[in-house]
Amino acid sequence: MKTGMFNPGVNQTKISVIVPALNEEKFIEACIRSVQSQDFKDYELIVVDNGSTDKTSEVARKLGATVVYEPRVGLPRARETGRKIANGEILLYIDADTVVPTEFLSKISEFLDKHREVAAVTTPFFFYDGDWKTNVLNKSAFKVFCPLYFMVLDVFHLPKSLLGSTFAVRKHILEKIGGFNTNIKFYGEDTDLSIRISKEGPIAFLPDLYSSTSARRYLSQGLLKTQSIYLFYHFSLILRFYLPVRWFKGPGRKWLPRLAATTCLLGSIGFFAYASTSPKSEIFGKVIYHINTHKKTVALTFDDGPNGKYTQEVIDILDREGIKATFFLIGKNVEAYPDIAKEIAAHGHVIGNHSYTHRWLLPFENEKSILHEVDKAEEAIYNATGESPRIFRPPHGIRSIWLDKVIQKEGYTMFTWDDMTTDYESGTVDRDIAKKILSRVRPGSIIVLHDGIDLKHGVNRENMIEGLILIIKELKKEGYEFVTLNENVKG
């Protein structure tokens, strides 16, 4: 290991770890020790003291890091100083209040060796000292917003943005673009660098390689203010580079970058909301929300069961009316009512997988957690009925890149709906349930009702059951036939 060694101009190491630091006495030791604990040994460690007035340099030097000075305060200046003296093929920048896992360097090295076309990589992080608001923001950003935003950037052939706390770039590319923009003091420097790097090669986001960092800026400056500043500079720079410069110049146009940045932010939020929650969205992958037919046929589907006597009442009504339906069952509820699940199958109804615990945030968990939920639900259904469902409905109808990927890989067909009401709300009366469903029905509609609600056992569903009777009566009167869903249904 060549940590602490410094020999300008000699390319001795694979990775140069560069840590800019300004008064980081309280944090620098944890950062350095996390680097020294790596399972990857071909690296050097450089701490750039950016004008500290505390013992940052002393602590770093005692721990064996090479310490260099950059008295002109400014993050890009410190990073540029590190670049100029680094020996590595890859330059890995880590904030001084950040701690990286043991395999961090090796995974970055392996990825860049495998993907020679990639110019730089960036990674997510979580806060080790945040409050509940910053933690919610953090999880939402990396589980929801970043993957979606990066997907949009790919569609429009725009560059992904480096995340400032940890990123790695090939040294020769950083040298080719002239290094860091030292005219920028802090905000926007990562976006500026990303735009220039992307002209030499793509930037990759490694979603599962997390580091941990401090939320102190958010806690001291305020969550909304800090995030607004970051996003404003990011979108302003993106727009300045990719729209004609003349649009932002001239009398009375100083407001245009701010307006454009705000519009981009709101548009991104709206796009995410549609992609994740609309039952008709196919942004993440194929979904069937309507049956492709001109005949007067509809599919009755029931979610969140089984639910004791209320699911049994639904089965009895369907038998009486000669109707087959589709039940999307929650695995944990199946374990509570295995006999009811067996009844559903025995009466010829189709069973679908609705996850094991029906968690709201399941679509934004990692693929391993999603697979566990899907597999446990399938196991519970098989143990009760002897059947392994091949159709799936996402909990609460919420989807994501990860969820769709797992469902497709496991060979499921994803079903949502085009006709649902708020029958799950206790105050909704049967007439209103029927009225709303019937007002939206059309040939091929997939109707959703709820014989259960989440994991609440024995929850009262009389309003839905009375509404179901009215719906069936009216649909039969109008000449509709009822069909079930399976993997061969075409949307």
Secondary structure, DSSP 8 states (H G I E B T S, - for coil): --TT---TT----SEEEEEEESS-TTTHHHHHHHHHT-S--SEEEEEEE-S-SSSHHHHHHHTT-EEEE--S--HHHHHHHHHHH---SEEEEE-TT-B--TTHHHHHHHHHHH-TT--EEE--EEESS--HHHHHHHHHIIIIIHHHHHHHHHHTT------TTEEEEEHHHHHHTTS--TT--STTHHHHHHHHHHTTS-EEE-TT--EEE--HHHHHH-HHHHHHHHHHHHHHHHHHHHS-GGGG-STT-TTHHHHHHHHHHHHHHHHHHHHHH-TT--SSS--B-B---SSSEEEEEEEEE--HHHHHHHHHHHHHHT---EEEE-HHHHHH-HHHHHHHHHTT-EEEE--SS--TTGGGS-HHHHHHHHHHHHHHHHHHHS----EE--GGG---HHHHHHHHHTT-EEB--SEE--TTSTT--HHHHHHHHHHH--TTBEEEEESSBTTBTT---HHHHHHHHHHHHHHHHTT-EEE---TT---
